[in-house]
């Protein structure tokens, strides 16, 4: 699946951020997440041997799911991710070169932004959507103001501190968020398979309840 084939409405719009995952665990954990409805899996590059995990996941799941990297902060890192065959690129910041490289490689690309200047620059560079990070800095009022000036249907994904509850998710969805990036509340190293599955179910259910 490449950028020009991507429609967020075809996915559960929750990006699973499996920070700290080990290569030996990545397929098993991702399989659990996929079984619970997730289709976008992000391995942050500050995880141990992240490129090995990403390449392994691409080989197992890359045909039908979005598999890629987070914390992509330089062109060199972006190229290393592209070389794995990944089709998802997520960054904590806006770097024009990283966005343009990722888009050119066919990756679904969500750069991190906080300000209107960053948001419009990222969209002009071809970003698929925007990662609002850290959402705690932007807040509900800040996001509402930002979203009011963005092009209609811009895919905005708040990231940072989102919990698997309607109370956490619905306020952002009600003012225009299209989904979320989910980190430690979904997965942390050392969690049992049962904990991961339970968290994934809770996020899926809370999201579904929040949009109903």
C-alpha positions as CSV (number, residue, x, y, z in Angstrom):
1,X,0.0,0.0,0.0
2,X,1.4,3.3,-1.1
3,X,0.6,6.9,-0.4
4,X,-1.5,7.4,-3.5
5,X,-3.7,4.4,-2.6
6,X,-4.2,5.6,1.0
7,X,-7.5,6.6,2.4
8,X,-7.7,7.0,6.2
9,X,-11.3,6.0,6.1
10,X,-10.3,2.6,5.0
11,X,-8.4,2.1,8.3
12,X,-9.0,2.1,12.0
13,X,-7.3,5.5,12.3
14,X,-5.1,4.6,15.2
15,X,-1.3,4.4,14.7
16,X,0.2,1.8,17.1
17,X,3.5,3.2,18.3
18,X,5.5,0.2,19.5
19,X,8.4,2.0,21.0
20,X,11.1,-0.2,22.5
21,X,10.0,-3.3,20.7
22,X,12.7,-5.9,20.1
23,X,13.1,-7.7,16.7
24,X,12.4,-11.0,18.3
25,X,9.0,-9.7,19.6
26,X,7.9,-7.5,16.7
27,X,6.0,-10.0,14.6
28,X,4.1,-11.5,17.6
29,X,3.1,-8.1,19.0
30,X,2.1,-6.8,15.6
31,X,0.0,-9.9,14.9
32,X,-2.0,-9.2,18.1
33,X,-2.5,-5.6,17.2
34,X,-3.7,-6.6,13.7
35,X,-6.1,-9.1,15.1
36,X,-7.6,-6.3,17.2
37,X,-8.2,-4.1,14.2
38,X,-5.0,-2.1,13.9
39,X,-3.5,-1.6,10.4
40,X,-0.9,1.1,11.0
41,X,2.2,0.1,12.9
42,X,5.1,2.4,13.8
43,X,8.4,1.4,15.2
44,X,10.2,4.5,16.5
45,X,13.8,4.6,15.4
46,X,15.0,5.0,19.0
47,X,13.9,1.4,19.7
48,X,16.6,-1.3,19.8
49,X,17.7,-2.3,16.3
50,X,14.6,-0.6,14.9
51,X,15.5,-1.0,11.3
52,X,15.7,-4.8,11.7
53,X,12.2,-4.8,13.3
54,X,10.8,-2.6,10.5
55,X,12.3,-4.8,7.8
56,X,10.9,-7.9,9.4
57,X,7.5,-6.4,9.8
58,X,7.5,-5.2,6.2
59,X,8.3,-8.8,5.0
60,X,5.5,-10.2,7.1
61,X,2.8,-7.6,6.8
62,X,3.8,-4.9,4.3
63,X,1.5,-6.0,1.5
64,X,-1.7,-5.2,3.3
65,X,-0.8,-3.0,6.2
66,X,1.0,0.3,6.8
67,X,4.3,-0.6,8.4
68,X,7.1,1.9,9.1
69,X,9.1,4.1,11.4
70,X,8.6,6.9,13.9
71,X,11.1,9.4,15.2
72,X,12.5,10.0,11.7
73,X,14.4,13.2,12.2
74,X,17.0,13.4,9.3
75,X,17.2,12.6,5.6
76,X,19.7,9.9,6.4
77,X,17.3,8.2,8.7
78,X,14.5,8.6,6.3
79,X,16.5,6.9,3.5
80,X,17.4,4.0,5.8
81,X,13.7,3.5,6.5
82,X,12.8,3.7,2.9
83,X,15.4,1.1,2.1
84,X,13.6,-1.4,4.4
85,X,10.5,-1.2,2.1
86,X,8.5,0.6,4.7
87,X,5.3,2.5,3.6
88,X,4.7,4.6,6.7
89,X,6.9,7.5,7.9
90,X,6.1,9.5,11.1
91,X,8.3,12.2,12.5
92,X,8.2,14.2,15.8
93,X,9.0,17.5,13.9
94,X,8.6,19.1,10.5
95,X,11.6,18.5,8.3
96,X,10.8,19.5,4.7
97,X,13.5,17.2,3.2
98,X,12.3,14.2,5.2
99,X,8.7,14.8,4.1
100,X,9.5,15.2,0.5
101,X,11.8,12.1,0.4
102,X,9.1,10.1,2.2
103,X,6.3,11.2,-0.2
104,X,8.5,10.6,-3.2
105,X,9.1,7.0,-2.0
106,X,5.4,6.4,-1.7
107,X,5.2,6.4,2.0
108,X,2.2,7.6,3.9
109,X,3.7,10.5,5.8
110,X,2.7,12.2,9.1
111,X,5.1,14.8,10.2
112,X,4.9,16.3,13.7
113,X,3.6,19.9,14.0
114,X,2.5,22.3,16.6
115,X,2.1,25.6,14.9
116,X,0.1,26.8,11.8
117,X,3.3,27.6,10.0
118,X,4.6,24.1,10.5
119,X,1.2,22.6,9.6
120,X,0.8,24.5,6.3
121,X,4.5,23.9,5.4
122,X,4.1,20.2,6.0
123,X,1.0,20.0,3.8
124,X,2.7,22.0,1.1
125,X,5.6,19.5,1.1
126,X,3.1,16.7,0.4
127,X,2.4,15.3,3.8
128,X,-0.5,12.8,4.0
129,X,-1.6,14.3,7.2
130,X,-0.4,15.9,10.4
131,X,0.8,14.5,13.7
132,X,-0.1,17.0,16.4
133,X,2.7,16.5,18.9
134,X,2.8,16.9,21.7
135,X,-1.0,17.4,21.9
136,X,-0.6,18.4,25.5
137,X,1.1,21.5,24.3
138,X,-1.6,22.3,21.7
139,X,-4.6,21.3,23.8
140,X,-8.2,21.3,22.8
141,X,-8.5,25.0,22.3
142,X,-5.3,25.2,20.3
143,X,-6.3,22.3,18.1
144,X,-9.8,23.8,17.5
145,X,-8.2,27.1,16.4
146,X,-5.6,25.3,14.2
147,X,-8.1,23.0,12.6
148,X,-10.4,26.0,11.7
149,X,-7.9,27.3,9.3
150,X,-6.5,24.0,7.8
151,X,-7.8,22.7,4.5
152,X,-11.1,20.7,5.0
153,X,-10.6,17.0,5.8
154,X,-6.9,17.4,6.7
155,X,-6.0,14.2,8.6
156,X,-5.0,15.4,12.0
157,X,-3.8,12.8,14.5
158,X,-3.2,14.0,18.1
159,X,-0.3,12.1,19.7
160,X,0.9,12.1,23.3
161,X,-1.0,11.0,26.4
162,X,-4.1,9.7,24.7
163,X,-5.8,7.0,26.8
164,X,-8.2,4.2,25.9
165,X,-11.3,6.0,27.1
166,X,-14.1,7.9,25.4
167,X,-13.3,10.8,27.7
168,X,-9.7,11.0,26.3
169,X,-10.6,10.6,22.6
170,X,-14.0,12.0,22.0
171,X,-13.3,15.7,22.7
172,X,-10.6,15.8,20.0
173,X,-12.7,13.8,17.5
174,X,-15.6,16.2,18.1
175,X,-13.6,19.1,16.9
176,X,-12.0,17.5,13.9
177,X,-9.3,15.0,14.8
178,X,-9.4,12.0,12.4
179,X,-7.5,9.6,14.6
180,X,-4.7,9.2,17.0
181,X,-1.1,8.0,17.5
182,X,-1.0,5.7,20.5
183,X,2.2,5.0,22.6
184,X,2.7,3.8,26.1
185,X,-1.0,3.4,26.9
186,X,-1.1,0.8,24.2
187,X,2.3,-0.9,24.3
188,X,5.4,-0.8,26.5
189,X,8.2,-3.3,26.6
190,X,7.6,-6.0,29.2
191,X,3.8,-6.0,28.7
192,X,2.3,-9.5,28.4
193,X,0.5,-10.5,25.3
194,X,-2.8,-10.4,27.3
195,X,-2.1,-6.8,28.4
196,X,-1.3,-5.7,24.8
197,X,-4.5,-7.3,23.5
198,X,-6.6,-5.8,26.3
199,X,-5.2,-2.4,25.6
200,X,-5.8,-2.7,21.8
201,X,-9.4,-3.8,22.4
202,X,-10.0,-0.9,24.7
203,X,-8.7,1.6,22.3
204,X,-10.7,0.2,19.4
205,X,-13.8,0.1,21.5
206,X,-13.3,3.7,22.8
207,X,-12.7,5.0,19.4
208,X,-15.8,3.3,18.0
209,X,-17.9,4.6,20.9
210,X,-16.5,8.1,20.5
211,X,-17.6,8.4,16.8
212,X,-21.0,6.8,17.2
